[in-house]
Amino acid sequence: MDMLAAMRIFQKVASTLSFTDASELLGIAASSVSRQVDALEAQLGVKLLTRTTRRLTLTEPGHTYKEQLDTLLAELDAVNESIASFADAPRGRLKVSSPRVFGKRLLTPLIPSFLEAFPKVTLELSLTDDYVDLVETDTDLAIRIGALGDSSLVSRPLGRYRRLLVCHPDFLRGRTAPQLPADLLNHNCLRYRRSGERVAWTFAKPDGEGCIEVAPQGDLVANDVEVLLESALAGLGIALLPYWLVRDALAAGRLVRLLPDFPSMSTLQDAGIHFVYAINRRQSRKVHAFIEYVMRHTATLLI
């Protein structure tokens, strides 16, 4: 039995809890996957999985073994990649996770030129607003907006999360443009809100001494900034949106900025936008190639 191959097969089974799903990911027959796990259990002398006709579950030794394998195999892959990198350019599969809209708007346009620059890299881009466990999902690199909660990850700043107050020029026709944050209470505001969150917009005072908070009102609340952008472009109301999302519309005159003397403040803005990766990826040439490429091509959008 190839012990290393069996360990990798078990890791996939333990992650998916399915012989069929693991076989599809590995590109081998489900029967072969099952035999390899059986052989591994026989070699170790412990049961790693509990099998029923309906599902697979990990035993206590199986949980422990999987956790240790996740670390061990990731370290082994990183060592192999770091050695191979001496002989060649960045290569191999690069799995990147990004918030959905950020990835669509900023990363997607860079994909063709990145792959042309690094032809030996295969990019796997996952766009999701859910929290992604890098080790559990075997993800090389993630982009996160907001506070970084996992101190075990290596982080590198990508840019600021700066939001601007904007509306379509037609929205102001026949209306008095807001001069102070409190004036927003007299306008239809397009609000972003995650489930259960309170909607409040906070602005810094021009003199830098303190801040002003308003609770905007309006007839649209959404948990998707692209919905708010399209609604603002349609002249529906005033929205507070990321600079990188509205920059082109501002330059084209399709949106105008409001209250420029009262910068938006938020915990997201303070925390910024970061790349994060596990410490075992710290020597990965493909990870650093992607980081440098994105930073070079988004510098003017994330100031």
N, C-alpha and C positions, 0 to 999 in steps of 0.2 A: 504493500500500500504506500502511495505517495502521501506522507504525513502532511506536508505543507498544502497539497492540493485538497486533501480531506478537510483540513482546518478552514480553508477558504470556502469550501462548499458548505460546511456547517455554519459558518458566519452568515452566509446568504440565507440559508434555511431559517436560522434563528432570527434574522431581521424581518423576514417575510412571513414566517410561521406557515409556510406552504412549500411542499416539494415541487409543485407545478410552477409556482411563481419563481422559485429559485432556479429551476431548470431553464426557464425562459431567459432569465437574466444572465445565466452562465453559458447558455447555448449548448447544453447537453441534455440527455434524456432524463426524465423524472425518475425512472427506475435506477439509473446510474447514480443519481443524487442520493436516493434512499440507501443504496448499497454502500456508498462511501460513508454515510453517516453511521450506518450499522457497524462498519468496520472500525470507524473511529471510536465508537462507544466500546467495542470489544477491546481495542488497544488500550483505552484508558481505564477500562474496568468499571465504568459508571454509566448510568442512563442520563443522557443529556436532554432527551425529548420524551414527552408522554404523548403517545399516539392513540387517537380514537378514530372511529369512522367519520367523525364530523370535523375534527380539528386537531392541530398540533399545539402543544404548550411546552414551555421550557421547565425543566426541573430546577431545583435550587442549584445543583452543580452546573446545569446548563446555563443559567443566568450568569453565574460567576465566570464560567469559561468564555461565554460570549463577550462579556465586558473586557476581559483580559485580552481576548483575541482582537477586539476592535483597536486597542492601543498597540498591541504587538505587530499586527499586520500593517497598520498605517505607518508605523516606524520603519518597518521593513521596506515598504514601498518607497518611502521618502529616501532611505539610504540608497536603494537601487537607482532611483531617479537622480540623486545628487551625483553618484558616480558616473552614470551614463551621460550626464550633462557635460562632463569634461570633454567628451568625444564629439558632441553634436549640439545642435540648437535645441531649444525647448521642444518637447515632444510628449505625446500621450494624451489621454483624456483629461480635460479640465472641466470640472463640474462647478458651476458658479450659480449662486442664489442671489436674487435681487428683489426688492419690492416691485410690484407689478408695473405701476405706471412709470416709475423711475427707469426700470429696465427697458420698457417699450420705447420711451422717449429718448433716453441717453445712450443706452448700451446697444440696442438693436441697430442703429445706423452705423455703429463701429464694427459690427461683426464681419462684413465682407473684407474690409481692409485689414483687420486683425488677422483673419485666417490667411489672407494673402501674404502678410508679413511673416507669419509663423505656420507654414504649410504642414508641419509635422504634428501640430496640435489639433485635437478634435474637441470642439467646444460643446459642452452640454449646459444650456442656460435654463434655469428654473425660475419662473416669475411667480412669486407668491407673497402675500402680505402676512402670512402666518410665520410664527417663529420657527426657524429651522435649526435643528441640532446637527452641527457639522459632522460630528463623529458618527452619530446614529445613521445619517443619510449618506455617509461617505462623500461629503461635499468639500471641495478643496478651498473654496473662497466664498464669502458672502459680503454683500453690501447692506449695511444697516443704518437706518435713519433714526436718530434719537439716542437715548441713554444706553450705554453699554453695560449690561448686567453680568456678563460672564467674564470674570477676571482671568480665567485660565486661557482665554484666547488672546492671540497677538492682534493688536489693532493698529491701523494706519489711517490718519485722517485723509479724506478725499476732498472735503470742502465744507462750506457753511450751508445750513438750511435756512435760507433767507426768503421770507414771504412778503409779497407786495399786495397792497389794496388796489384793485383794478375794477374797471367797468367798461362797457362799450360806449363810445362817444354819444351815440343816440340816446342812451339812458339818461344823460344829463340835460337833454333838450327839454325845456319847460320846467326844469327843476333847479334848485340852488345846490351847487356842488358843496359837499361837506368841507368845512374849514377846520373843525375840531372833531376828535373822536366821538364826542357826545352827539354830534350832528348825524351820525350814522343811524341813530334811533328813529330818524325821520325818513329813512330810505329802506327799500326792500333789499335785504342782505341774503346772499346765498351762502349757506353755512355747511361746513364740514363737521361731521360728528360720527365717531364710533359708537357702538351700542353702549348705552348707559352713561356716556360722557356728558358733562355740562358744556354748553357752548359759550365761550367767552373769548373776546379778542382783547389783547393787552398791547398797549403802545407806550413807547418811551417818550417822556416829555422832551421838547426841543433842547432844554437846558441840561438834560441829562440827570436832573434831580427827580428821581422817582418815576412812576408810570401811571397810566390811566387805563382802567378796565371798563369795557362796555359789554353788555349782553345783547348782541345784535338780534333783530327780529326779521322775519321774512317768510315767504311762502314755499321755500325749497330748502330741505335738509338732505344731504347725501353723504355716504361714506366713500365716495369715489371722486377724486379731484378732477378727473376728466369730465365727469358730468357737470361739475360746477364751472369748469372752463367753457364748455360748449354753451351752457346757459348764460354765462356772462357775455360770450361772443354774440349771442342772440338778443342781447339787450335786456335780459330779464332783471338784472340787479347788480349789486356790488359783491365781489368775492375777494377773499384773502387767499392767495395762491402762491406756490413756490416760484421763485424767479426763473428757474430753468424751464418751467412749464409755460410761462407767459412771455418770455423774452422776445420771441419772434413776433408774436401778436402786437406787442408794444412797439417794436421797431417798424412794423407795417402800419401802425396807426389804427389797428382793429381793436385795441384796448388802450385806455389811458390810465395813468397812475394817479391815485388819490392820496391825500395827506402825506406827501413826501417828507414833511418835517417831523412826522410822528412814526418812526420805524416800528414795525411789528416786533413784539417780543414773545418768545415761547420757549419752553424747555427743549423742543426740537431744535430750535435755532441755536440755543446755547450748546447743545450736545453735538450738533453738526452731523456730517455723513462720514461713515468710516468703512474701510475694508476690514474684515476680520477673518482670521484663519487659525487653525489649530497649530500648536507649537511644533508638531512634527512636520508641518509644511513650510517651516521657516527657510529651508534651503531649496525649495522647489523653484526651479527656473521658470516653469510655465506659469506658476502663480505670480511671481514677480514680474514676468513679462507682461501679463495681463494688467496688473496694477499700474505699471509704468505707462502702458499704452493708454489706458482709460484716463489717467491723471493728465497726460499730455494733451489729450483731445477734448477734455471737458473743463479745462482750467478756467476759461472765460465764462462758463455757465454756472460755476459754483463759487463765486466770489462773494 
